[in-house]
């Protein structure tokens, strides 16, 4: 018998029209020299020089992409085709079903110091929900750390 560890169901852009909600970081990071997959928050000098330019560029691209998406829809292009122009930082909704063992593994990996900043923020919120919904299991797991 196979046991399902988790499943995801995302709201499909084939059936709904996306809203112009994009993730724009408050602060951009630069590559870490010691970790090929990691990033670090840059110096204040870098932030003063480049952070606002990066934010402007990303906001402009998102706005242009969303306008193109809307134009394609107005011309009658199918939603599943029009969505291809939307960037990856478009917010979406999904439903996650996960067993406790897999959830604890996810939290161990994604709450770690070396995990990407954005996934850590998500994992911290999930951890709080886990603690609220399953306090005995959470406390047993948390004692192991």
N, C-alpha and C positions, 0 to 999 in steps of 0.2 A: 504494500500500500504506500503510495507516495503522499508525502505531507507537504502541503503548501506552506511556504515560509512567508510569502507576502505577495500582494498583487497591487497594481496601480491602475486606475482608470482616470484618464484625463478628459476634460471637457473637449469635445472635438470641434475644430474650426470648420469642419464640413457642415455642421448643423447650426452653429451659432456665429454671429458676427462679433468679432473681437472688439473690445473697447481699447482706446489708446492709453493703456496703463503699462508703463515700462519701468524696469528697475534701472535707476541711475544712481551709482554709488555716491555717497557723500564725499568720499575721498578715494582717489585712485591709488593703486599699489604698483610697485615695480618688481621685476623678477628678483628672487633671492639668489645670491651667488652660491650659497652652500647647498641649495636644494633645487634641482632642475624643475620640479613640479610646484615649488612654493613661491610665495611672493611676500613682500614686506611693505610696510608703510614707509614712504620716502622721507627724505629730510625736509625740513621747513622751507629750505631754499627751493627744492624741486617743486614743492606744493605751490609756493608763491609764483613760480615761473610757469608751471604747466597744468596744474590741477584744473583751473578754470577753463583752459583751452580744451582739455580732454572732455570736461563736462559739456561744454558748448558743442563740440563735435558730435558727441554721442546723442545729445538732445536733438541736434539738427538732423542727423541720420534717422533717428526714430520718427521724428515728425514727417520727414520726407517719405519714409517707407510707409507710414500709416496713410498719408494722403494718396500715395500710389495704390495702396490696398483699397481704399474707398473708391478711387477712380475706376479701378478694375471692376469692382462690384457694380458701380453705376453703369458701366458698359455692358453688364450682363454676364461677366465672367463668373463661373462657378466658385463658390466659397473655397472648395478644396484646392482650386488653382490660384485664386487671388492671395491666399495666405502665404504662398511661397516667398513673397517679398518682405515679410515681417521678420524683424531681427529676433535673435534668441533671448533677448532681455524682456520680451513681452510677457507680462504676468499671465498666468493660466490658473485653472483650478483643477485639482485632481482629488481622488479618493484613494486612500491607502488602507489596505487590510494587511495586518502583520501579526504574527504570533509573538509572544513575549520574548522568547529566546532570540529571534531575529531582531526584534526591537532593541534588546539590550546590546547585541552585537553592533547594530547601527550606531547606537549612542556611544558605545565605547570608541568606535572608530571616528565618528564625526564630531564628537565633543573634544577630541584630542587637540593639543596645542598645535600640531603640525597639519591639521585639517584646514581646508580653504575657509577663509573668514565667513563667506556667505553661508556655506553649509553648516558651519558651527552655530551661526545665529539661529538657523532653522532647527538644528538639533537641540539647542538649549530650550526652545519653545516646546518641542516634542517631549523633551525630558520633563518639563514642568507638567505637561498633560499626563504623562506616564505616572508621575508621582501622585497626582491628584486622583487618577482613575484606578490605579493599582498600588496603593501605598505599601502593602505588605511585600509584594514582589519587588517594588522599587527599593525598599529598605534592605531587603536581602541582597539584591544586586549591588546596591550602593556600598554595603559593608565589605564587599569583595574588592572594591577599588582601593 
